[in-house]
Amino acid sequence: MSLTEQPPTPQMLRSSGDRILMHVLYGLHTLAWFSAGVLALVALIINYIRRSDDPELLYQAHHRYMIATFWWTLLWLIVSAPLWLLFIFPGWLAYLAVLIWYLYRCLKGWLRFRDDRPPTDFPTDPTTPT
């Protein structure tokens, strides 16, 4: 280590660890379909635990985004489940639409997190005009 380099501070290490965890959570949510949702449940539990512990608003927003994505997906899967009773084709179409929507939300949030942006474009300050 040269004289100009500073050793990493605990805050810097914490931030990089939190950042890696957030990438892992997005990865778990994105790959959840290959595990019949088990990976999403693991990520959801961690999202709930870490949501209030993160002091940074950006991280809190991404935890809330992943939690909302999970619950909306589950709702749409339950609502579209009766289509399987009609015939297999409508059920497949409905589940495929939910899968595409879920992957879109996961990838959109992940890419926005990578760029240090909130998961949505909604202003966080209520006094900011839209």
C-alpha positions as protocol buffer text, in pm:
chain_id: "A"
residue {
  index: 1
  type: MET
  ca { x: 0 y: 0 z: 0 }
}
residue {
  index: 2
  type: SER
  ca { x: 146 y: 338 z: -98 }
}
residue {
  index: 3
  type: LEU
  ca { x: 144 y: 647 z: 121 }
}
residue {
  index: 4
  type: THR
  ca { x: -136 y: 807 z: -82 }
}
residue {
  index: 5
  type: GLU
  ca { x: -370 y: 512 z: -42 }
}
residue {
  index: 6
  type: GLN
  ca { x: -589 y: 506 z: 264 }
}
residue {
  index: 7
  type: PRO
  ca { x: -701 y: 179 z: 420 }
}
residue {
  index: 8
  type: PRO
  ca { x: -1071 y: 114 z: 379 }
}
residue {
  index: 9
  type: THR
  ca { x: -1283 y: 250 z: 660 }
}
residue {
  index: 10
  type: PRO
  ca { x: -1552 y: 36 z: 826 }
}
residue {
  index: 11
  type: GLN
  ca { x: -1815 y: 251 z: 653 }
}
residue {
  index: 12
  type: MET
  ca { x: -1659 y: 179 z: 313 }
}
residue {
  index: 13
  type: LEU
  ca { x: -1650 y: -194 z: 388 }
}
residue {
  index: 14
  type: ARG
  ca { x: -2009 y: -187 z: 511 }
}
residue {
  index: 15
  type: SER
  ca { x: -2124 y: -8 z: 198 }
}
residue {
  index: 16
  type: SER
  ca { x: -1951 y: -253 z: -35 }
}
residue {
  index: 17
  type: GLY
  ca { x: -2091 y: -546 z: 164 }
}
residue {
  index: 18
  type: ASP
  ca { x: -2441 y: -398 z: 150 }
}
residue {
  index: 19
  type: ARG
  ca { x: -2401 y: -340 z: -221 }
}
residue {
  index: 20
  type: ILE
  ca { x: -2297 y: -700 z: -280 }
}
residue {
  index: 21
  type: LEU
  ca { x: -2589 y: -823 z: -70 }
}
residue {
  index: 22
  type: MET
  ca { x: -2831 y: -616 z: -277 }
}
residue {
  index: 23
  type: HIS
  ca { x: -2691 y: -766 z: -598 }
}
residue {
  index: 24
  type: VAL
  ca { x: -2728 y: -1115 z: -447 }
}
residue {
  index: 25
  type: LEU
  ca { x: -3090 y: -1040 z: -352 }
}
residue {
  index: 26
  type: TYR
  ca { x: -3172 y: -920 z: -702 }
}
residue {
  index: 27
  type: GLY
  ca { x: -3003 y: -1233 z: -837 }
}
residue {
  index: 28
  type: LEU
  ca { x: -3209 y: -1458 z: -609 }
}
residue {
  index: 29
  type: HIS
  ca { x: -3531 y: -1288 z: -713 }
}
residue {
  index: 30
  type: THR
  ca { x: -3438 y: -1310 z: -1081 }
}
residue {
  index: 31
  type: LEU
  ca { x: -3355 y: -1683 z: -1062 }
}
residue {
  index: 32
  type: ALA
  ca { x: -3656 y: -1767 z: -845 }
}
residue {
  index: 33
  type: TRP
  ca { x: -3851 y: -1924 z: -1132 }
}
residue {
  index: 34
  type: PHE
  ca { x: -3589 y: -2195 z: -1167 }
}
residue {
  index: 35
  type: SER
  ca { x: -3636 y: -2296 z: -803 }
}
residue {
  index: 36
  type: ALA
  ca { x: -4017 y: -2289 z: -793 }
}
residue {
  index: 37
  type: GLY
  ca { x: -4001 y: -1969 z: -588 }
}
residue {
  index: 38
  type: VAL
  ca { x: -3776 y: -2096 z: -308 }
}
residue {
  index: 39
  type: LEU
  ca { x: -3501 y: -1847 z: -391 }
}
residue {
  index: 40
  type: ALA
  ca { x: -3756 y: -1565 z: -391 }
}
residue {
  index: 41
  type: LEU
  ca { x: -3874 y: -1665 z: -43 }
}
residue {
  index: 42
  type: VAL
  ca { x: -3517 y: -1659 z: 87 }
}
residue {
  index: 43
  type: ALA
  ca { x: -3460 y: -1319 z: -70 }
}
residue {
  index: 44
  type: LEU
  ca { x: -3795 y: -1190 z: 61 }
}
residue {
  index: 45
  type: ILE
  ca { x: -3706 y: -1282 z: 418 }
}
residue {
  index: 46
  type: ILE
  ca { x: -3372 y: -1103 z: 386 }
}
residue {
  index: 47
  type: ASN
  ca { x: -3547 y: -803 z: 226 }
}
residue {
  index: 48
  type: TYR
  ca { x: -3783 y: -778 z: 523 }
}
residue {
  index: 49
  type: ILE
  ca { x: -3497 y: -809 z: 774 }
}
residue {
  index: 50
  type: ARG
  ca { x: -3270 y: -557 z: 602 }
}
residue {
  index: 51
  type: ARG
  ca { x: -3537 y: -309 z: 492 }
}
residue {
  index: 52
  type: SER
  ca { x: -3548 y: -113 z: 817 }
}
residue {
  index: 53
  type: ASP
  ca { x: -3181 y: -171 z: 906 }
}
residue {
  index: 54
  type: ASP
  ca { x: -3036 y: 8 z: 604 }
}
residue {
  index: 55
  type: PRO
  ca { x: -2970 y: 375 z: 679 }
}
residue {
  index: 56
  type: GLU
  ca { x: -2952 y: 467 z: 310 }
}
residue {
  index: 57
  type: LEU
  ca { x: -3283 y: 559 z: 149 }
}
residue {
  index: 58
  type: LEU
  ca { x: -3172 y: 413 z: -184 }
}
residue {
  index: 59
  type: TYR
  ca { x: -3129 y: 69 z: -31 }
}
residue {
  index: 60
  type: GLN
  ca { x: -3459 y: 93 z: 156 }
}
residue {
  index: 61
  type: ALA
  ca { x: -3636 y: 184 z: -168 }
}
residue {
  index: 62
  type: HIS
  ca { x: -3488 y: -119 z: -346 }
}
residue {
  index: 63
  type: HIS
  ca { x: -3587 y: -350 z: -60 }
}
residue {
  index: 64
  type: ARG
  ca { x: -3944 y: -217 z: -76 }
}
residue {
  index: 65
  type: TYR
  ca { x: -3941 y: -257 z: -455 }
}
residue {
  index: 66
  type: MET
  ca { x: -3837 y: -623 z: -435 }
}
residue {
  index: 67
  type: ILE
  ca { x: -4094 y: -692 z: -162 }
}
residue {
  index: 68
  type: ALA
  ca { x: -4371 y: -531 z: -368 }
}
residue {
  index: 69
  type: THR
  ca { x: -4263 y: -720 z: -680 }
}
residue {
  index: 70
  type: PHE
  ca { x: -4281 y: -1050 z: -494 }
}
residue {
  index: 71
  type: TRP
  ca { x: -4628 y: -989 z: -348 }
}
residue {
  index: 72
  type: TRP
  ca { x: -4776 y: -854 z: -675 }
}
residue {
  index: 73
  type: THR
  ca { x: -4638 y: -1156 z: -858 }
}
residue {
  index: 74
  type: LEU
  ca { x: -4791 y: -1392 z: -605 }
}
residue {
  index: 75
  type: LEU
  ca { x: -5125 y: -1212 z: -633 }
}
residue {
  index: 76
  type: TRP
  ca { x: -5121 y: -1237 z: -1015 }
}
residue {
  index: 77
  type: LEU
  ca { x: -5031 y: -1606 z: -998 }
}
residue {
  index: 78
  type: ILE
  ca { x: -5324 y: -1673 z: -766 }
}
residue {
  index: 79
  type: VAL
  ca { x: -5566 y: -1465 z: -972 }
}
residue {
  index: 80
  type: SER
  ca { x: -5465 y: -1638 z: -1294 }
}
residue {
  index: 81
  type: ALA
  ca { x: -5464 y: -1990 z: -1145 }
}
residue {
  index: 82
  type: PRO
  ca { x: -5828 y: -2064 z: -1244 }
}
residue {
  index: 83
  type: LEU
  ca { x: -5723 y: -2035 z: -1608 }
}
residue {
  index: 84
  type: TRP
  ca { x: -5556 y: -2374 z: -1568 }
}
residue {
  index: 85
  type: LEU
  ca { x: -5905 y: -2521 z: -1518 }
}
residue {
  index: 86
  type: LEU
  ca { x: -6021 y: -2400 z: -1860 }
}
residue {
  index: 87
  type: PHE
  ca { x: -5743 y: -2568 z: -2052 }
}
residue {
  index: 88
  type: ILE
  ca { x: -5369 y: -2579 z: -2023 }
}
residue {
  index: 89
  type: PHE
  ca { x: -5303 y: -2316 z: -2290 }
}
residue {
  index: 90
  type: PRO
  ca { x: -5470 y: -2019 z: -2109 }
}
residue {
  index: 91
  type: GLY
  ca { x: -5290 y: -2111 z: -1789 }
}
residue {
  index: 92
  type: TRP
  ca { x: -4954 y: -2121 z: -1968 }
}
residue {
  index: 93
  type: LEU
  ca { x: -5021 y: -1784 z: -2130 }
}
residue {
  index: 94
  type: ALA
  ca { x: -5115 y: -1624 z: -1800 }
}
residue {
  index: 95
  type: TYR
  ca { x: -4814 y: -1765 z: -1618 }
}
residue {
  index: 96
  type: LEU
  ca { x: -4586 y: -1667 z: -1905 }
}
residue {
  index: 97
  type: ALA
  ca { x: -4717 y: -1309 z: -1885 }
}
residue {
  index: 98
  type: VAL
  ca { x: -4655 y: -1303 z: -1509 }
}
residue {
  index: 99
  type: LEU
  ca { x: -4306 y: -1447 z: -1562 }
}
residue {
  index: 100
  type: ILE
  ca { x: -4217 y: -1180 z: -1817 }
}
residue {
  index: 101
  type: TRP
  ca { x: -4352 y: -905 z: -1593 }
}
residue {
  index: 102
  type: TYR
  ca { x: -4158 y: -1041 z: -1292 }
}
residue {
  index: 103
  type: LEU
  ca { x: -3833 y: -1068 z: -1488 }
}
residue {
  index: 104
  type: TYR
  ca { x: -3885 y: -717 z: -1625 }
}
residue {
  index: 105
  type: ARG
  ca { x: -3930 y: -577 z: -1274 }
}
residue {
  index: 106
  type: CYS
  ca { x: -3628 y: -765 z: -1137 }
}
residue {
  index: 107
  type: LEU
  ca { x: -3398 y: -664 z: -1420 }
}
residue {
  index: 108
  type: LYS
  ca { x: -3521 y: -304 z: -1425 }
}
residue {
  index: 109
  type: GLY
  ca { x: -3463 y: -267 z: -1052 }
}
residue {
  index: 110
  type: TRP
  ca { x: -3127 y: -441 z: -1069 }
}
residue {
  index: 111
  type: LEU
  ca { x: -3002 y: -218 z: -1350 }
}
residue {
  index: 112
  type: ARG
  ca { x: -3125 y: 95 z: -1174 }
}
residue {
  index: 113
  type: PHE
  ca { x: -2952 y: -16 z: -854 }
}
residue {
  index: 114
  type: ARG
  ca { x: -2631 y: -72 z: -1046 }
}
residue {
  index: 115
  type: ASP
  ca { x: -2654 y: 291 z: -1162 }
}
residue {
  index: 116
  type: ASP
  ca { x: -2726 y: 413 z: -804 }
}
residue {
  index: 117
  type: ARG
  ca { x: -3077 y: 517 z: -898 }
}
residue {
  index: 118
  type: PRO
  ca { x: -3402 y: 448 z: -714 }
}
residue {
  index: 119
  type: PRO
  ca { x: -3613 y: 163 z: -854 }
}
residue {
  index: 120
  type: THR
  ca { x: -3876 y: 402 z: -992 }
}
residue {
  index: 121
  type: ASP
  ca { x: -3876 y: 756 z: -1127 }
}
residue {
  index: 122
  type: PHE
  ca { x: -4120 y: 881 z: -866 }
}
residue {
  index: 123
  type: PRO
  ca { x: -3980 y: 1176 z: -672 }
}
residue {
  index: 124
  type: THR
  ca { x: -3893 y: 1101 z: -311 }
}
residue {
  index: 125
  type: ASP
  ca { x: -3960 y: 1460 z: -203 }
}
residue {
  index: 126
  type: PRO
  ca { x: -4336 y: 1530 z: -192 }
}
residue {
  index: 127
  type: THR
  ca { x: -4275 y: 1900 z: -268 }
}
residue {
  index: 128
  type: THR
  ca { x: -4105 y: 1820 z: -599 }
}
residue {
  index: 129
  type: PRO
  ca { x: -4341 y: 1882 z: -892 }
}
residue {
  index: 130
  type: THR
  ca { x: -4395 y: 1589 z: -1128 }
}
